[in-house]
Amino acid sequence: MSVLEALALDAGYRSDSPVVRGIDLAVEPGEIVALLGPNGAGKTTLLETFAGLLPRLDGRVVVDGVAVRSGDPRAAVRGGLVLVPDDRALFRGLSCEKNLRLAVGSARRSEGRARLDQALEWFPALAKRMKVDAGQVSGGEQQMLAISRALLQQPKALLIDELSMGLAPVIVESILPVLRSVAREQGTAMILVEQHVRLALEAADRAVVLVHGSIAFECSATELAADLPRLERAYLGESAAV
Ligand SMILES: Nc1ncnc2c1ncn2[C@@H]1O[C@H](COP(=O)(O)OP(=O)(O)OP(=O)(O)O)[C@@H](O)[C@H]1O
């Protein structure tokens, strides 16, 4: 059974003119999908609709066999769907440690400690930053914190918008293997929206290309990585850092 499914999904900001139309997409356990496409194609709109931040205009979203209520972000999280938005949504003014603790929620103290340790195993660079305000750490550390917060919620499906925005490729390359191993070990389904197509395809199993709000093209990440110029010419225009 797919972890995350969209069925005939229309999304956007006005019911008379959807930004995204007729999306049918299924992400399997442990699968990473790179969602690619030019600026304005509707990638963020689609992720925000999955996460309930935008009400659906039509269609269904199903997580682990259970339909997710439209426009209800708490229901989406309860259902196991967690979004890391492009602004990373950290609690600035609180330490990195407090940010992580809030993600662990009401877990018992010993279990909470173990889960915090897990975050530091994923991202050892955070260890010396735990007492520092989340707003004061580097962009890479903020992204590590945001992803740790999301993973500590033990999502069934994880959506990450603009993973590499503002980050050096070397930082992104330290984050992607963590996502790969969590997907493999925990069966988490993931969708990555990523401008750096090459990096995205290294981490992903499958690529889905969104153009003008519809899925234009879909294939294995390896197949697409072998033919990037075609992808660039056909779909991405000049904005993508292929
Ligand atoms: N709050 C909003 N209200 C109305 N229209 C919006 C809003 N946010 C985005 N749009 C429009 O929806 C369309 C899709 O935007 P979206 O941000 O989803 O694309 P994207 O593929 O994520 O692009 P980018 O790579 O630039 O982030 C664009 O035409 C955009 O102008």
PDBQT file of the ligand as one rigid body, heavy atoms in Angstrom, charges set to zero:
ROOT
HETATM    1  N1  LIG A 301      -0.703  33.039  -1.702  1.00  0.00    +0.000 N 
HETATM    2  C1  LIG A 301      -0.916  32.988  -3.031  1.00  0.00    +0.000 A 
HETATM    3  N2  LIG A 301      -2.007  33.581  -3.571  1.00  0.00    +0.000 NA
HETATM    4  C2  LIG A 301      -2.254  33.519  -4.896  1.00  0.00    +0.000 A 
HETATM    5  N3  LIG A 301      -1.430  32.920  -5.802  1.00  0.00    +0.000 NA
HETATM    6  C3  LIG A 301      -0.324  32.329  -5.322  1.00  0.00    +0.000 A 
HETATM    7  C4  LIG A 301      -0.003  32.325  -3.918  1.00  0.00    +0.000 A 
HETATM    8  N4  LIG A 301       1.162  31.652  -3.752  1.00  0.00    +0.000 NA
HETATM    9  C5  LIG A 301       1.555  31.243  -4.972  1.00  0.00    +0.000 A 
HETATM   10  N5  LIG A 301       0.668  31.649  -5.909  1.00  0.00    +0.000 N 
HETATM   11  C6  LIG A 301       0.754  31.388  -7.353  1.00  0.00    +0.000 C 
HETATM   12  O1  LIG A 301       0.641  29.997  -7.584  1.00  0.00    +0.000 OA
HETATM   13  C7  LIG A 301       1.488  29.593  -8.651  1.00  0.00    +0.000 C 
HETATM   14  C8  LIG A 301       2.365  28.453  -8.200  1.00  0.00    +0.000 C 
HETATM   15  O2  LIG A 301       3.256  28.928  -7.184  1.00  0.00    +0.000 OA
HETATM   16  P1  LIG A 301       4.137  27.932  -6.315  1.00  0.00    +0.000 P 
HETATM   17  O3  LIG A 301       4.862  28.767  -5.314  1.00  0.00    +0.000 OA
HETATM   18  O4  LIG A 301       3.304  26.806  -5.835  1.00  0.00    +0.000 OA
HETATM   19  O5  LIG A 301       5.145  27.385  -7.420  1.00  0.00    +0.000 OA
HETATM   20  P2  LIG A 301       6.533  26.646  -7.209  1.00  0.00    +0.000 P 
HETATM   21  O6  LIG A 301       6.587  25.593  -8.266  1.00  0.00    +0.000 OA
HETATM   22  O7  LIG A 301       6.690  26.224  -5.802  1.00  0.00    +0.000 OA
HETATM   23  O8  LIG A 301       7.548  27.793  -7.581  1.00  0.00    +0.000 OA
HETATM   24  P3  LIG A 301       8.955  28.216  -6.911  1.00  0.00    +0.000 P 
HETATM   25  O9  LIG A 301       9.922  27.196  -7.390  1.00  0.00    +0.000 OA
HETATM   26  O10 LIG A 301       9.177  29.566  -7.478  1.00  0.00    +0.000 OA
HETATM   27  O11 LIG A 301       8.751  28.227  -5.431  1.00  0.00    +0.000 OA
HETATM   28  C9  LIG A 301       2.271  30.844  -9.078  1.00  0.00    +0.000 C 
HETATM   29  O12 LIG A 301       1.628  31.383 -10.213  1.00  0.00    +0.000 OA
HETATM   30  C10 LIG A 301       2.134  31.760  -7.898  1.00  0.00    +0.000 C 
HETATM   31  O13 LIG A 301       2.137  33.109  -8.316  1.00  0.00    +0.000 OA
ENDROOT
TORSDOF 0
